[in-house]
Amino acid sequence: MSCHDDHCVTCSDEGLPMRVVRTDHTRALALCEDDAGARSSVEIALVGDVVPGDTLLVHAGTALTRIEGAAA
Protein backbone atom coordinates (compact mmCIF):
# COMPACT_ATOMS: atom_id res chain seq x y z
CA MET A 1 0.00 0.00 0.00
CA SER A 2 1.40 3.40 -0.90
CA CYS A 3 0.39 7.02 -0.61
CA HIS A 4 0.78 9.76 -3.20
CA ASP A 5 0.37 13.53 -3.00
CA ASP A 6 -0.12 13.38 0.81
CA HIS A 7 -3.32 11.34 0.40
CA CYS A 8 -3.90 7.65 1.06
CA VAL A 9 -4.54 5.67 -2.13
CA THR A 10 -7.01 3.43 -0.29
CA CYS A 11 -9.30 6.02 1.30
CA SER A 12 -8.17 9.44 -0.06
CA ASP A 13 -7.82 10.60 3.55
CA GLU A 14 -4.87 12.57 4.88
CA GLY A 15 -3.28 12.78 8.30
CA LEU A 16 -4.69 15.64 10.36
CA PRO A 17 -3.30 17.16 13.55
CA MET A 18 -5.74 16.82 16.46
CA ARG A 19 -5.44 17.92 20.09
CA VAL A 20 -6.25 15.41 22.84
CA VAL A 21 -9.11 16.59 25.06
CA ARG A 22 -9.68 13.48 27.21
CA THR A 23 -8.31 9.92 27.31
CA ASP A 24 -9.68 6.47 28.12
CA HIS A 25 -6.56 4.32 28.40
CA THR A 26 -8.60 1.24 29.34
CA ARG A 27 -10.13 1.26 25.85
CA ALA A 28 -7.12 2.92 24.13
CA LEU A 29 -9.26 5.85 22.97
CA ALA A 30 -8.99 9.61 23.15
CA LEU A 31 -11.49 12.36 22.52
CA CYS A 32 -9.67 14.71 20.15
CA GLU A 33 -10.44 18.09 18.60
CA ASP A 34 -9.33 19.50 15.25
CA ASP A 35 -8.49 23.13 14.46
CA ALA A 36 -12.14 23.86 13.62
CA GLY A 37 -13.33 22.53 16.99
CA ALA A 38 -14.87 19.32 15.65
CA ARG A 39 -14.43 16.44 18.09
CA SER A 40 -14.07 12.74 17.40
CA SER A 41 -12.98 9.55 19.11
CA VAL A 42 -9.48 8.43 18.11
CA GLU A 43 -7.81 5.05 18.67
CA ILE A 44 -4.44 5.65 20.43
CA ALA A 45 -2.95 2.13 20.83
CA LEU A 46 -0.16 2.79 18.28
CA VAL A 47 0.99 5.98 20.02
CA GLY A 48 1.12 4.81 23.61
CA ASP A 49 0.59 7.03 26.61
CA VAL A 50 -0.97 10.35 25.61
CA VAL A 51 -2.30 13.09 27.85
CA PRO A 52 -4.76 15.94 27.33
CA GLY A 53 -3.05 18.75 25.43
CA ASP A 54 -0.91 16.43 23.26
CA THR A 55 -1.22 16.89 19.51
CA LEU A 56 -1.53 13.73 17.42
CA LEU A 57 -1.37 13.04 13.69
CA VAL A 58 -4.63 11.20 13.01
CA HIS A 59 -5.51 9.16 9.90
CA ALA A 60 -8.79 7.28 9.49
CA GLY A 61 -9.61 7.55 13.21
CA THR A 62 -6.24 6.20 14.35
CA ALA A 63 -3.42 8.22 15.90
CA LEU A 64 -0.21 7.51 14.03
CA THR A 65 2.24 9.60 16.04
CA ARG A 66 2.53 12.39 18.57
CA ILE A 67 3.55 15.72 17.02
CA GLU A 68 6.32 17.01 19.26
CA GLY A 69 6.45 20.71 19.97
CA ALA A 70 3.04 21.39 18.45
CA ALA A 71 0.99 24.14 20.00
CA ALA A 72 -1.82 22.66 22.05
Buried (B, 14 or more C-beta within 10 A) or exposed (E): EEEEEEEBEEEEEBBEBBBBEEBEEEEBBBBBBEEEEEEEEBBBEEBEEBEEEBBBBBBEEBBEEBBEEEEE
